[in-house]
Amino acid sequence: MKRTVSLILVSLFTLSLLGGCNTIRGAGQDIEEGGEAIQRSTS
């Protein structure tokens, strides 16, 4: 029983980390695109 609960918790934790990485990556891309737009407008 403890092993099953542990496996479920580890699985959920892993999935939440993967989801967080995608969110952070997307935010980073948005910030990068914003910076590039500013560079283009000042050139």
Secondary structure, DSSP 8 states (H G I E B T S, - for coil): -HHHHHHHHHHHHHHHHHHHHHHHHHHHHHHHHHHHHHHHHH-
